[in-house]
Amino acid sequence: MRRLAGLLLLVAALRPLPLRAVQLDALDAAREWKLRAVRFRGTRAVRTADLGHVMATKPRPWFAPWRRLPDFDPVAFRTDLERLSRLYRSHGYYHVRIAHDIELPAKGDALTAVVYVDEGLPVHVERVDVALGGTELPAAERTLVLEHLPIVAGRVFTEDAYNRAHVYLRTYYREHGYARVAVEKQAQLDLEHDTATVSYQVESGPPCVFGETHVRGTKAVDPAVVRRELAYDPGDPFRQSRVDRTRTNLLNLSLFHTVRLDEDRSGDSDVTVRVRVTEAPKREVRLGVGYDTEEQVRGLASWRDYDFLGGARQLGFSATASFIHRALTADFLQPHFPGRQNRTRLLLTEQEEEEDTFTLDRSRFSPRLEWQASDQITGYAFYRIEYDLLSGVSSAVKAALPGAAPSQGVLSGFGFGADWNTTDDPLDPTRGWVTGATVEPVGDVLGGDFGFLRLVGEGRVYQRLVGSLLGAARVRVGTADPFPGTQEIPLFERFYAGGIDSVRGYGRRRIGPLVNDQPIGGRSLAAASVEVRHPITEQLGAAVFFDGGQVSRQSYDLPFSRLRYGTGFGMRYRSPVGPLRIDLGFPLEPPDGDQHWQVHVSLGATF
């Protein structure tokens, strides 16, 4: 009995001292309180992360324990409680009740704010009335519009769906030629029965066409440059997407800080557009330093003129250097040549590449013609002629791949391909997909010392999963087939797998055949990656990944059945100079003598 009593006394002694909970009004305002944590109780309909996002009262991030605890501001916290109520009402919970406790420590000044939420019953949409006035839509089109309305009877009434339906109706009509469309919305809430009746009144206005376009704000830039980027001609049927495309075209010139397109408010069927721009400096100098675990320290220096000799022509020079690659590049871009939807680029490059298997010195000239077939599809054709000087190849590698290590040679190739991009953001996509393919015959009738056919295809897809989880996947395949008269694909044109942008967990090019522990690549490649990403803060995110890849020494032999796999996790940070990646990868079948883990650090998105 005494032992039991002693155990109870010991447990009681080890328990932390109880916290004292008070309300804001009872908090000692003369003390300077620190915030240890914010906790929520009773939340179901709204994610805790969304609640914390609208609050000004934020605790110290868990990933930065070295930071000081933030000050606790009672006035800001009281305002936060009102923000939380408004957030719940915007999600359809109009009966929500928010309460709180301020838990005071027995010692010190670090308090914990506890928010209690009684959500109550939500308001559901009882009926949605849509009156489509003005020009009558065909029956099938009318049905299509109503079926895709974001707000639906029977679901919880949310301000987001209510407002998106308004935007949807207006956008639909404007995309189909009704620039003067007017959409009014109204919602009647019956909180006694927890129902909402929603109505939209649409007046289409007349079918419209683009009229005159006036340009304002140009100084050093010729107004003709702006007019040339218009995605419409006078008399074309009005389309909202043409207006959006014009804005994108102008911003892509890198000649303007801001671009604004306004329409006249006359109500006429001819829509006059006013383009207002604010010019940016037309020349740019960039100096940068980067790092990744393969190339080590990387340096960049560049100069670019975005209006060289007028007409939005571009001329640039750049120098890059790392422990693997060094390059000097000059490039010239001529927009809208030879046609309005084309642009022509000329590239001149002097490059040195030091790999484990070889050292390559390359001089290349490459003209490239691009064709913008649509907002999502880009076609291109290119020619490259280069002089390649190969050194540092061991006799064992030469014996394993006869003809793959010429000391020097001229390569002449003509390629063409296309890219199809449906993503929502070219830099940080969260939905949509990208696919592309390239076909490049080298040599034969094109001349040069090498002859082969090179085929490459790649696809990427992005999809929101549950909550804030984002799924991303990539597949890449390629093959090269030598023409008669060419014994083997040169080492510098072969496919390789493994490393920071391939199969993480493996060293650079460590997947595939090795000769004396040196990678010799293959004629065919198959690689795939799956990544699940989750934001932690606006700048910081986490990811888990699973990669696979392999090369084959045979042409047209995509080795999906023989993939080597790597898996791991990592962090993503949106720095001012670009996304910073840190990945810890584990190879499932590492080559003998290789590490059983790899840390990959780099600047730039994975895919």
N, C-alpha and C positions, 0 to 999 in steps of 0.2 A: 504493500500500500504506500509505504514511504517512497519507494522507487517511482511509482506512478505519479505521486504528488510532486516529486522532484522534476520529473519529465515535463509535467504541465507548467511548472514554474519556469523551466528553461525555455520552452516554446514561447511562453508569454514574454520572456525577456528578449528573445530574438525578434519578435514581431516589431515592425516599424511603429513609431508613435502615431496615434490616430490623427488624421487631418481634421481641421475645423472648417466647416462649410458656412459661408456667409453670402448674402446678397450684395449687389453692387453698392446699394445705399449704405450698407454697414461696413464697407471697406474703409480702412484708415487712409484717408486721402493725403495725410501728411507724410506717409512713407513712400519710398520709391520702390515699387514692386516690379519684379521680373516675371516673365511668362515662361513657365516650364513646358506646358503642353495645353492643347485644346482637344477635348474629347466630346464625342457626340453619342447620345443615347436615344434609341427609338427610331432611327432613320431606316426607311425601307425603299420608298419611292424615288428618293434622290440620292445619288452617290455622295459618300463622304468627301471625296475629292472635289466635287462641284460645290459643296457647301463651303469648304475651306477656301476655294478659289475666289468667292465673292466677298470674303471677309478681309478687312484691313488688319485684324488681329491675327498674326501668324507666328507660330513658334519657330524656334531654331530648327533648320533642316536636320534630319537625322544623319545625313551624310557629311555634316560639317560640325562635328562635336567640339572642334577647337574654337568655334565662334562663341562670343559672349551671348548669354541669354538676352533676348530683346526686352525692352521696357514694356510694361503693361499699361495701356491707356484706357481707363474706365469709360471715357466719353466715346472713344472709337468702338469699344466693345458693345456699348449700348446701341450705337448706330448699326453695328454688325447684326444684332438680334433682329432689327427691323429689316435689314437686307435679307436675312434668312427667311423671314415671313414672306417678303415679296417674291423670293425665289420659289418658295413652295406654291404660292398662288399662281405664279406663271406656269407651274407644272400641273395646275388643276386642283390643288388642295387648298380650298378657300376657308376651310374650318381649322387650319393648322393652329396650334398653340405652341409657343416657344417659351421655355423657362430656362433658368440657369442656376448654377452654383459656382461660387468661387472657393475652391479648396485651398486653405492656407496651410503652409507647412508648420510643423511644431518648432522648427528652427530655420532661420534664414528668411529670405524674401522672395523665393521662387514659388509662385502660385500656379495652380492648374485651373483653367476655365472649363467647366462642364456644361454642355448645352443639351437640354432635354427637349425632344420633339414629340408632340402628340399630333400625328399627321391628320387624323380624322378621315372622313370619307371623301373621295374625289368627285369632281363634277364631270359627268359624261355628256357627250354630244348627243342630243336627242334628234336633231334634224339639221340638215344642211340644204339651204335653198340657194340656187344659183339662177339668176335671170340674165340671159345673154341677149342684150339689146343691140340695135344697130343692124349691120349686115348679118343676115341669117347664115349660120354655118350649115354645111351639109349634115344630114342625119348621122352618118358614120363618124364624121369629124367631131360633131357635138358629143356623141357618146364617148369618144376617145378622150376628149377634154375632161369630161365629168368623171370618168373612171380613174384618171390619174390625179385627181385632186388630193393634196396632202392631208386634208382633214376629212374624217370619215365618221358617220353616225355610229354610235355604240362605243367609240373609244373615249379615253379620258381627254377632256378639253384642255389643250395646252396653248399658250400664247405663241409658241414656236410654230406649231402646225397651222394655227389661225393666220399668222402673218405670212408663212410660206405659201399658203393657198392664194393669198392676195398677190404675191409676187409671181407665182406660177401663172395665174390668169393673165396678168399684164404682160409677162414675158412671152407667153404663147401667142397672144394677139400681135405683139410688136414683131415677133419673128415671122409672122404670116402677113405682114404688110400694113398693119393698122397702127401707125406711129402715134395717132392721136387718141388711142384708147384710154378710157377712164374707168377705173374700178373702185367701187366703194364697198366697204365691209361694215358689218354690224354684228354684234354678239349680245344676246339677251340671256342673262344668267338667272336661274331660279334656284337660289340656294336652299330654299325650303325643301325642294324635291331633288336637289343636286343634279340639275340638268341645264344644258345650254342649247339655245337655238341660234344657229349661225346663218347669215345671209350675205350674199355677194351680188352686187348689181354692176353689170358690165355694159358699157356703151362703146361700141367698137370704133365709131367715127368712120371716115371714108377710107377706102384703100389708098395707100400713099406710095409715092415714088420719091427717090432722092432728087433734090433740086440743086441749087448752087451751093458751093462750099467756099467759105471765107476763112482765110488764115490770118491769125493774129499772134504777135509775140516774137516773130523771127527777127534777128538782127544780123548775125554773121552768116547764118544759114539761109540759102536761097529758098523762098517760099515754094518753088517748084519741087524741091526735095520733099516737102510735106505733101503736096498734091500727088506726087508719084506713089506715095504709100497708101492712098485711099483705096479701100477694098471694094469700091463701088464706082459707077459712072452715073452722071446725070441721066435721069429717066429710068434707072434700074428700080425694080420693086424694092420698097423699104424692107430691110431685115436688121433686127437687133444684132445678130451675129456679125454683120458687115461693119457695124459701128465698133463693136468690140475688137474685131480683127484690125481695124484701122488704128485703134489705140495701141494694140500690141505691136503692130508694124513700126509705129513711130518710136515707141520706147526701145525697141530692139536696135534702133540705129545708134543708141548711146550718145545722141546729140542733145537730148532734152532731159531736164530734171523732172518736169511735169508735163502731162498731156491731158487736155480736157476737151471733150466734144459736147457742144450744146446745140439744141434744136430750137428753131423759132417757135413761137407759141401762137401763130396766126390761126391755126386750125385748118389751113388749106391742105389739099392733097399733095402739093409739092413741099417737101421738107427741106428748108434751108439749114445747113449745118455750119456752125462756127467752131473752128479748130483753134484752141488757144494753147500755146506752148511756152515753156520757160527753158531757155537754152542752157546747156551745160558746157563746160570747157571741152573743146573738140580734141584736145591732145591729153594723153594720159601716160604717166610714168608709174610703174609698179616695181617695188622691191619687196621680196619676201623670202622668208626662211621657213622651211618645214622639216618634218622628221617622220620617218617610219622605220620599222625594225628591219626592213630589207635593204632599202637604199640608204639608210642612216640619214644624216643631215642633207637636206636639199636646199638649193638656193635658186632664186628666180630674179631676173632683172628684165624689164621690158619697156618699150616705148611704142605708143600707137597714136596715129592720127586718124580720127573718125570722119574727117571731111577732107581728105587729101585731094588737092586740086579741085575741090567742090564736088557736088553731085553725090555726097555721102560715100564716096570711095574711101576705102580704108587701106592704110599701109602700116605695117608693124614689124618690129624687130624684137627678138627675145633671146635670152641666154639662160639655160638651165644646167644645173650641175648637181650630181650626187655621187656616191661611191660606186654606182653601177652605170648610170647614164650621164652623158654630157652632150649638149646640143646647142647649136646656133641656128636660128630660124628667121627667115624673112618671108612675109606673106603679104599678098595684095588681094583685095576684094573689090570686085566691080559688081554693084547691085543692078538688077534688072537688065542683065545682058546674057544671052542675045535677045531674050524676050522679057515681058513684064513679070512673069512668074519665075524667072530664072535669076541666078547669080553665079558669077564665075570667080573662082579663087585660084591663085598661083602660089605655090609653096616651094621654097628653096631651103634645104636643110643640110647641115653638116653635123654628123652624129658619131659618137663613140659609145660603145656598149661593152662592158666587161662582165662576162658571166663566168661561172665556174668552169665551163667547158670550152669557151672560146672568147676571143676579143674581136669585135667587129668595128671597123671604120667605114662609115657609109656617107656618100654624097648623093643627094636625091633632089630631083626636080619633079614636081607633080602638079599639073593643072587639074582642076575639079569643077564640074558643072553641076549645079543643083537645080531641081525643079520642084516648086511648091504646088503639088497637085491639088491639095485641099488644106484645110486648117490642121488636119491630123496626119496627112500622108506627104512624105518628102521622098522624091526620087533623086538619084545622083549617078554620075558617071565620072570616072577619073582615069588618068594615065600616070604611070610612074616610070621614070627611067633613073637608074642609080648605078653608081660604081661601088662595089663592095670589096673590101680588103679584109680577109680573115686570117687570124693568127692565134697562137696559143693553144692549138688543138693537139692533144696527145696522140702518139702513134697508135695507142689502143683504140681510141675513138675512131681514127681513120680506118683501122682495120675492121672495126665492127660495122661501119657505115661507109663502104667504098663510094666515092663520088660525092659525099655530103659535105666535105671540107675543102673546097677549092680555095687556093690562096688568094685569088682575086677573080673578078668577073663583072660583067655588065648584066643587069636585070632590067627587062622591059616588059611591062604588064599593063593591060587595059581592064578595068573593072567597072561594074555597075551594080546597083542595088537600090533598096528602098527601106524606109523606116515608117512605121505606123504607130502613132502615139495617141492614146486616149486618156492619159492620166490627168488628174486635176491640177498638178503642179509639176513643172519640169525639174525643179530642184529638190523638192521634198514631197513626193507623191504619197497620197493616202488611199487612193482608189484608182482603178483603171488598169490598163495594160500597155506594154510596149513590145513590138516585135520588129525584127529587121533581118535582112539577108543580103549577102554580098557574093557575087560571082566574079572571079578574076582569072582569066587566062593569062599566062606569062610565057613569053618567048614564042617559038614556032614562027609564024608569019610576022610577029612583032619584032623579031630579031633578039639579040642578046645571047648570053652564054647559058641560060637556064630555061627550061621548058616544063611547065606543069600547069595544072588547073587547080585553083584554090576556091573552096566553097565554105562559107561561114554563115551560121544562123544563130540568132539569140532571141529569147523571149523573157519578159518580166511581167509579173502581175502583182497588184497591190489590192488588199481587201481588208476593210474593217471587220474585226471579229467580235468578241464580246466586250462590252464596255469600251475602254480606251485601248484595248489590244489591237495591234495592226499586224496583219500577216503579209509577208513579202516572199516571193519565190522567183528564182531565175533558172533558166536552162540555156546552155550554150553548147553548140555542136560545130564541128568543122572537119574538113578533110582536104587532103592535097594528093593529087595523082600526077606522077611524072609523065610527060609526053615521051614518045619514042626518041631516043637519042640522049635523054637525060637519065642517068643511072639512079640518082637518089635526090630527094628533097634536101636542099642545103640546110645546115644546122640552124641558120638564122631565120629560116622560113618554116621551121617545123613547129608543131604544137607542143605545149608544155602544161603541166598541171601541178598544183600544190603551192601554197603560200598565201599571202595576205589578201589578194583579190581572187583567189581560186578556192582551194580547199584549206581552210584554216585548221591549224593544229599541225600541219606539215611545214617543213622548211620550203624555201623558194625552189620550185621545179623538182621537188623530191618525190613526186609520184610518177611512175613509169619506169622504163628501162634505164639502168645505170651501168656505166662501163668504168671500172676503177673508181667507183663512187661518184662519177660525173654523169649528170643527166644528158641523154641524147635525144629526148623528145620522141615524137611519133608523127605519122602521117595523118592520124585521125584523133579527134578529141571528143569526149563527152563529159559534161560537167553540169552539176545542179546544186542549188542552194535553197534552203528554206530558213526563214528568219521570222521570229515573233518579237515584236517591239512593244514597249510600254513606256509612256512618259512618266517621269517622276516629278519634275517641275517643268516650267516652260523651256528651260535651257538643258536640262539633264534628262536622260532616258536610259533604259536598260534593254537588253536584247538577249535572247538565246538563239542558237543557230545549229543547223545540221547541214553539212556540206558533203558532196561526193564528186569525185572526178577520176578520170583515167585517160591515158593515151594508148594508142595502138600503133604498131609499126607497119600496119597494112592500110592501104587506101580503102575508103568506103566501109570501114569496119568500126562502127561506133560502139565502144566497149561498155555499154550500160550494164551488162551482166558481170563486169569485172571491176566495178567502181571501188575506189578506196575512200573511206569515210572519215570525217572529222566532225567533232561536236564541241560545244562550249558555250560561253556566255560573255557578255561584254557591256560596256557603258558607252553612251553617246553624249557628247557635249557640244552645244551650238556656240562655238566661240566666235568672236568678231571676225576672224579670218577664215571661217569655214567650220564644218562639222569635224570634231575630234573623235576618233574611234580608239577604244582600247578593248581588245578581245583576248580572252584566254581560251586557247583551243587545245583539244586533246585528240591526237590521231588514234584511230582504232587499230590500224596495222602499220606502224611506222617501220621504215627500212632499218635493217640491223645497224646498230650504233647511233641512230638518231635519237633525239630527245623524245620523251613521252608527253611533252607539252610544249606549247609555243605561245609567247606573248606577242600580239600584233598591235602595233601603235601606228596610227596614220592620220593624216588630214584628208578629208573627203568622204563622200558617202560610199557605202558598200556597193549598193546597186539600187 
